[in-house]
Amino acid sequence: MKIKVGVLLLAALLNGCDNTPAPEKGFAGLGHQAAAFTPVVPGRVFSFPADHGPHDGFRIEWWYVTANLKDDQGQEFGAQWTLFRSALKATPEQPGWSNQTIWLGHAAVTSATVHHAAERYARGGVGQAGVSLTPFKAWIDDWHFSSQASDENPLADLQLSARDKAFSYQLRLTSTRPLVLQGDKGFSQKSEQGQASYYYSQPFFQASGTLEIDGKTYTVSGPAWLDREWSSQPLTANQTGWDWFSLHLDSGEQVMLYRMRQKEGAPYLTGTWIDAQGQTQLLHADDISLTPQEKTNVAGRSMPVSWSIKIPAKHLEITINALNPKAWMDLRIPYWEGPVRLSGSHRGQGYLEMTGY
């Protein structure tokens, strides 16, 4: 699940362009009703490669990549790249300055001792940012996520790049594995009231390339994960934030979990178990025990940087710990996001995002 905090800022920018007040409802305004936009309903048939591109009629969507990387000495790193699309009106995109779309990019790198994050903004229609299909390319300014493969299977081989004054990375992502539909055949419910997104992933990428932090360059490789989601109203007004996990198990299996916290009542908890062949099983709240453990003070907030996760039916009982507990995304809309290590019944690595604290 990758409903990013940056959507709040996009909503503010969009409504500023339209001179319309934007009352915030739910976390980041994502519980605000969007009746004019296309609803998310069960039973959608996904179509690839078309669904790698933008979706007119929906209010928000994103292309999101995380990579757990190591250099030749075993030093661990994380890299993150996200492009958000947010629409002001539920109409097809227009060219030029009449375009009703705002784009936002987030990128970050993390080591055990350093975390750097950066953001970019763009108005649609003028070539500064966008997503094209033939060939597949997602970009904002000089940050790129672009295919080196055929148009029929563009996610088989991609180049990923971003840079800022304190970091940069150039990574190649490859996979021959099928895509994974999250939730119920791609219908990913976010509340008991039915809020949802369309959601698919490629959790089987292998990444390799170079990463530069504070002037030092590392040759790195490791597993990477792509999330694609689009929606019009993914949260309720009662939901205050979320905790999202993507986990690469050394057994070859993958796990995605998210917990939507609420002002009142228990969190909405769900996930997907992905076996080594890419087959999925929807996980319900009764299947999962997800418990915060150790906390640390980050930017004046108490953040749970260690978690206990149990999925008894899969004989999984693990603890995850942040590689860098201070992985704070100190952007205009701040949140915590960084790589994690796994220990216990299964070992591995992954990513954690926490918002609304």
N, C-alpha and C positions, 0 to 999 in steps of 0.2 A: 504494500500500500504506500503510495508516495504522494500524499497530499502535502505539499510543501508550504512552509510558512510564508514564503515570498508571495503567495497568491493574495495575501492581505494588501501588500503594497501595490500589486497590480490593480486590485480593485479600486484602491484610492486614486491611482493615476488615471484609470479609465473613467471613473466618475468625475474626476477633475476636468478631463477633456470634454465631458458631456455636461458640465455644470449642474449635475444632479446630486443631491445629498445621498450618502451611502451609509445608512445605519448598520452598525456591526451586529450580526446575529450569530451566536455560536463562535467557536474559535476561528479567528482570522476572517470573520464574516462569512465563512463557508456554509453556515446554516441559513443564510439569507435565501428567501424564495426566488426562484428563477423560472417563473411560469412561461415566459416567452421562449425559453431555450428548450432544446430537445431533451426529454426525460430519459433516464437510464432504466430499462425494463429487462426482465429475464428473457432468455430465448434468442438473443442476438446471434446471428451467424457471422463469425469473424471472417474477413477476407484479406489474404496476404498476397502480394506486398502492399495493397492499398491501405490497410490499417496502420502501416508504419508512418503514414502521412497525416496531415492535419484533418480535423473533423469539423466541418462547418455545422453550425447549429448548436454546438455544445459550448458551454461557457468557459471551461478550463481544461487544459491537458498538459502533459509533460513527458519528456524524454529524459530518463535518469539513469546514470551509470555509476556504480561503485566498483572499486578494484582493491583487493587485498594483495599486496605486493611484497616481495623480498628481493634483496640484492644477493650477490654471490657469497657474502659473509653471513647471510641469514638475518640481516637487519630488516625489520618489518616497517612497512609504510602503508598508507591508504591514499587513494585518489578518488575524488568525486567530481562529477560533471552533470549539470542539469540545465535543460532548456524548458521554460514554461511559456505556454501560449494562453492568453486570457482575452476573451472577446467582450466588447462593449455591447454589441447587438447580435441577435440570433439570425444573422444574414450572411450570405457568402462574402468572403473577403473582397474588398475593392482595391484597385491599384492606387498608388500615390498617397497623398495626404488625406484623402477621404477614407482610407483604411481604418477600420474600427477594431484593431487588434494591438495589444501591447505584448512585447516579449521581454522576458527576464532570464538571465543566466546566472547560475551559481557554480563556482568551482572551488575545490579545496584540496590540500595535501596535508597528511598527518604522519608524524613519526612518534616515537615514544616520548620525545622531549619538545617537539615543535608542532604547531598547528597554524596553517595560514589559510584564509578564505578570501574570496573576491566575488564581486557581482557586476553584471552589466545590464543595461536597459536599452530598449529600442522600440520605436513605433513601427508597426507593420506597413507594408506597401512600398517601402523605399529602398529595399535591398540590404538593409543593415542586419536583419535577422530573418529567419524563416526555416521552413522545411520543404525540400523538394523530393520527388520520388524517382525521377529518371535522369541521372542516377540519384540514389538516396543521399541526402545531405541535410543535416541540421546544423545551424550556425547562428552565432551572434558575434558581430565584429570579427576578430581573428580567432575565436574559439570554434572548433569544428568537430563534428561527429559524422564521418562520411564513409560511404561504402567503396570498397575496392573490388567488389564481387559483381556478379551478374544482376540485372534488374529483377530477375525472377526470384533470387534469393539474396537480397542485399545485405542481410545480417550475417552472412557467412564469413565476411572479412571486412573489417572496418578500421579506420584510423580515428583516434581520439586525441584532441589536443586542447590545451588551455595555457595561458600564461598571465602572470601579474608581476609586480615588481619584486616579490620575494620568492616566487616559485614558477615552475612550468613543468609540463609533461607532454610527452609524445608517446602514445601507446598504440599498439596493434592488437585488435580483439578478433579472435577467430573462434568459430564453432561449427561443427557439422550436426549438432543435435537439434531436435525439433523445439519449437517454442512451447511455453507452458501457459495454459489458460488458468488464471487464478480464480478462487471462489467456485461458483457453480457455473462451469463452462464459460468463464470470463466475466460473469456477473458477480461483482464483489460487493457484498452488502456491508454497510458501515454502521447500521443502527437497527434496533428492533422495529423502528418506524418505517424502514424500507429505503432509507438513503443509500446510494450505491454509486459505484463507478464501473466502467468497463476496464478490465485490467488483464494484461498478459506480461510475461517475463521471458527473458533468455538468461537463465541462471548458470549456464554451462560454458560461458565464455572463458577462454584462456587469453591472458593479456601478457604482453612483453613490450619492452621499450626502455625509455629513459625518463628519469624524474630528477628535477633540479630543485633543491631547497637551499636558500640562503647562499647561492653561489657554488654549491657543491653538487655534482652530477652523479647519479647512481644508475646502473643498469639493473633493471628489475623485471620480475615476472610473477604471475600468480593468477588465481581465479578472479573473474569479474562477473557482474550481474547487471542486466538491463531491466528496468521497469518501464512500462508504458501504461498510462491511465488517462481516461478522459471522462468528464462528468459535467453536470450542470448544477447540482446541489448535493455534494457528497456528505455533508454533516447535518446534524440537527442543532437547534439553538442551544440545547442543553450540554453539548459536548465541548469540553474545555481544552483538549489537546490529545496527543497520542504518543505511544511508544511502539516503534516499528523495528522489526528484526529481519535481516536476510542472512541465512547461515549456510555456509559450505561445510558439510561434514566430510571428514577424511574417508569415510566409507563410500563416498560418491553420491550420497543422498544430499538433498537440499531442503531447507525449511524456511518458510516465510510465516511470520506471526505479526499481528498488530493488536494493540489494546487501545480502544477509544475511551478516554476518561470522560466522566460526566459530572456536572454540578450536583446531581442527585442520582442515587442508584449505583449499582455495580457497573464497572467498565464493560463495554462491548468487546468481546475477545473472540478472535477467530484466526485461521491460518490455513496453510497448505503444506502437506507433506509430499515431497517430490522424490520418487525413488531414482536409483542410479540409471534407469532406462528412460526417465522423463515422465513416467506415469504419475498421476496426481491423486491425492485423497484430501477432500475438504475436512478441516479440523474445526470442531465446534468448541464452545467454552468448556463443556464437560470433559473434553479430551485433553485439556491443557491446564497445567499449573504454571503460572507466570508470576514470580514474586520478586520485588525489588530487594536487594541486599545492602551492600555497602554504599554509602552516599559520600559525595564530596562537594565542597563549596566551589561553585563556578560562577563568576560574574555576579556574586551576591545571591545566588540561588543554590538550593540544596538539590543536587542531581543524583539519581541512582545509577552509578556507573558500574555496578555489579548486579547480576540477576541470576536467580535460580529458575530453570526451565525443566519441566517434567512432562513427558508425553508417554504415559504408562503403556499404551497399546503398542508403541514402537520401541519400548525398553530404553527410552531416552531419559536420562537424568543428568543434566549438565549445569555447570556454572559458567556464565560468560563475564568477562572482565574487559574493560576498555583498555586498548593499547595506550592511549593518552587520555586520562580523566579530564583534562582541560581542553578537550576538542570542541571549543565553543565557537560557533559561527557568528562572529561579531560583525554582523551586517546590519542594514537598516532595520530589518525585522530579525532579531537574533534567535538562535536555537542551538541545540547540541546535536552534533553528528560526527561519528568517527568509527574506525575499525575496532573490532572486538576479537578476543581469543576465547576458545572453548576448552573446557576441561571436564572430566567426569566419565560417564559411560561412553561418550563419543568425544573425539577431538576434532578440531577444525578452526575455522575463522569466519568472520562475517562483518556485518555493519549494523549499527544501531542509530536510530534517530529519535530524539525526544523533544517535544514541543509543548508549550503551554505551562511551563513551570515558573 
